Amino acid sequence: MSTHIYRAWHKEQKKMYRPKNDENSMCILEFYEEEGQIAYPSLHIQIESWAIIKYTKEDIEEGTKLVSSSSGVLMQSIGLSDKNGKEIFCGDGIRVYIENTALDGVVEDDEENARFIINVNGNEIGFQNVNHFSSKTEIIGDIYTTPELLTKQ
């Protein structure tokens, strides 16, 4: 069974959140089918409501909502890392090499074909077309903290 890894961009705070734990708190991503009803994501359902919630020893019952579907954008990891070992997510700008030519593009979710693609100047490139993916590919930003990546499309 594969683990789905997510992060979320908070639109107002302009901050990226990622569910993670430390010695004093636990931070998790919860999905909801209806208000207050937790759902479990799968490949076949669309989750409209979600929240990243931080729980500490002091507020173990309620937790603190850091970002939610009403205030943020959820991004899924594509399951690959760049040459520096940094995990790649939808919305990341990456530099890839096709036939020894460097191309900058944005990682997108192609839901219709159930795959991730790289959008380079409006052209879709599948990851199978990228030469030496892990040894040369590099994250160069994301569409929220480096919005100029969108103008390159």
N, C-alpha and C positions, 0 to 999 in steps of 0.2 A: 504494500500500500504506500502510495507516495504522500508526502506532506506538502500541503499548499502553504506557501510563505507569502505574506502580504506586508505592505507598508501603506501609509495614508498621508496625503498632503492636506493640511488644514488651510482652507482658503483665506480665512481672515487673519490668522496668526502667522501665515506664510512660514509654516514649520512642518517638517516631515516627522511623522511618528511611525514607529515600528514596534509591534508587540515584542517585549523582551522582559526578562526577569533579572533581578539582582538580589542581594542578600536581604534587603529590607522590603521588597515589594514584588508583586507578580503582575505582569501586564499582559492582557489577553485580548484577542479579537473575538467578539460575539456577533453572531448573525441572528436576525429575527425574521420570522415569517409574519407575525403580527405583533402588535405592541406588547412587549414583555415576554413573548414566547420564543425561546431560543430555537434556532434551526441549525441543521448541520449541512454545510455546503457539499455539493457533489457536482459532477460535470454536467448534470442534466437539469439543474434548477437555477433560476436567476434569483439572486438575493438582492432585494431592494433596500433593506434596512440593516445596518451594521453599526458597531461602535468598538473602539479600542478603549478598554477600561483598565485603569490601574488600581490594584488592590494592595493595601498595606495592612499591617497588623492592627492599626487603629481603625480602619474603615473596611474591614473584611466583608461586611454584609453588603454595603452599597457600592463601594468603590468610587473612583473619580473618572468621569467620562472625559477622555483627552480629545477625541475627535470622533465624529459619527457621520452617517450618510447625509445628514442635513448640513454639515459644516465642512465636509472634506471629500476627497476623491481617493478611492481604493485602487491600489496597483498590485498586481500579482507578479511574483518572481517567475522568470522563464526557466529556472532550473540550471542556468549556466552562469559562469563567472568570467570576468575579463582577465587580461594578462596579469593584473595586480591582485587577483583573487577576490575582487569586489563583485558581489552578487548583482546580476542584471535584472531589472524590473521593466514592465511595460511603462512607457513614458520616459525611459532613459534615452539620452542621446549617446550613440556609440560610433566609434570609428572602426570600420571593417575594411578588409582588403579583398578585392576581387581581381584576380589575375595581376597581382602586385600593384594594383591601383588603390589608393586610400579613398574611401567614401564615407561621408558623415551622414547618419540617418537617425531616425527615431524608432524605437522598438514599439510595436503595436500588436494588439490582440486581434487576429483575424478570426472572429467568432464563427463566421459562416463556414470556414474550412477547418476549424478547430486546430489552429496553429498560431505561432507567433511569427511576425514578419518584421523586416526593417524597411521603413519608408524612406527612400532616398529620392528627393526631388519629385515626389509623387509616384515613383516606381516602387513596386513591391519586390523585395528580395527575400527569398527564403533562406533560412540559416544553412541549409544544405549547400548553398552556392558560395559560402564564405570560406576562403582558403585559410588554413592554419588558425582556426577560430580562437582557441585559448591562448596561443602564443603571441598573437598580434592585436586582437580586438581590445579596445580600450573604451571605458565609459568616459565621455567628455562633458557630462552634465545631465540635466533632466529638464523636461518642458516647463517646470514650475520655477526652478531657481536659475535656469538659463533659457528664458523664453525665445532668445534669438535662434535657437535650434529649430523652432517652428517656421521661421522665415526661410530656412534653407530647403524646406520641402516644396 
